[in-house]
Amino acid sequence: MNPHLAPVGVPDPALLSHVQELCDLSDPYACGPAEDELFAAAMAQTNAWHAERSPFFRSLYEATPPAHPYRAPLVHANFFKRHEVLSIPREDVDLHLTSSGTTGQKSQMFFDTWTIRSAQRMVARIFERNGWITPDQEVNYLLYSYEPAPALNLGTAFTDNYLCDFAPARSVEYALRNTGAGHEFDPFGCVAALRRFESDGAPVRILGFPAFLYFTLERMRAMGMAPLRLPEGSLVILGGGWKGHADQRIGKDEMYARVTEQLGIPGERIRDTFGSVEHCVPYIECDHHRLHAPVWSRVAILSTSTLEPLPYGETGYLHLVSPYITSVPAQSVVMGDLASLHPGAECGCELGTDWFTVHGRAGVSRNKSCAVAAAELMKGMS
C-alpha cells in the first residue's frame, strides 16, 4: 500500500466522528443521498469545531448561522493573505505553506497532521482510481515548478514533490532552477531533459504549471526540433493556470493537442487540475477533461452581486466547501475565480458528481499567486 493511503485519525474522534467517516470513504466519486447526509453531518461537526476554537470564525458563525446544511459563513481566499487564523495551538502545526512566489501577498496556511494527511490521502485515492500509483515502475520526472531551496514553503512546490511519491523516480528535473538568489526558468534544460527521456525507455511524468510546458513546446518548435515520442505510460498532470500570461494563453484543447503532437502523449494521459493552498481538496480532470467534485467536497457558484447560489450553467464566484480541515477555518472558501457548475450527467464520463469549468480570475488585483510569481520568471523567454 502507498503510505499516503494509510489510515489517519481526526484530532478528536468524539467531536469529529462524521468528518472521519466522510474522509474514510475510499471511492473518490461516490454520490447519492447517503453521501449527502454524511457530508451535511460532517460540516455541522467542523463548523462547531472551528466556532469553539477560533474567535474569528465564532463571530462569523453567530452573526450568520448557515441556512443550508452544507453551508458555513463565507471566507474569501484573500482573507488568508492578510491574516493568520488558526483553530489549533501553534505547537500542533505540522506544516506551514504559502500561496505565492517571490513577490505579492502570501496566503499563510497552517496544517495539523490530520488536515495535510487527509488531503494527501484524497490525492492518493484519485491516483489509485486512475491507475497512476505504480510502485514497480520507475519514471523520469520533469517538474514545472520550483527546485527545492532553503526555506521554500510554497504550496505548489510541496504538491509537485508530493506527487513524485506515486511512482519511484529514476531522475527528477526542475524547470525553475534554484540560482542561489531565487529561481530562473530554464527552457533549454527542459528541452534537453525531454530529449534524454525519450531514449531512456522509462515513462515520463510532467507535473506543474502549464505555461512553462507551453513555452518549452514553443522553444522546441522555434528550434526546428522533430516531435518526440516519450515512452508509453507517460503522464502529464498540470496545475497552476496561466496567471500573468493571459495574453499568450492557448485553449486547453490546443494545448493538449500540442502535447500529443510534440511529445507523443495521448489526450487521456493529459490532465489539468484545480486546487489551492486555502482549499487542498484535489480536483483532477476525468478522461473527458472535466473537473469533477470528489465525495469529500461540494462546489457552488455564487452571484457576483448578491453572493447567492446560482443555477447550473451560470457564471459566478467559485465556492468550495469541505469539512476535512481542522487547523484553519477554511471549510467554506470563496475563490477569486469565475466558474460555472454543471451536473455530472452532462459530462458523459462514468463519474456522477457535479463538475465545474473555470473561466478566469475575477476582476483585476495586485495579489499574486504562485503562477503569477512564476510567470514573471518567464518574461522575455518566449
Order of alpha helices (4+ residues) and beta strands (2+ residues): alpha-alpha-alpha-beta-beta-beta-alpha-beta-alpha-beta-beta-alpha-beta-alpha-beta-alpha-beta-beta-beta-beta-beta-beta-beta-alpha
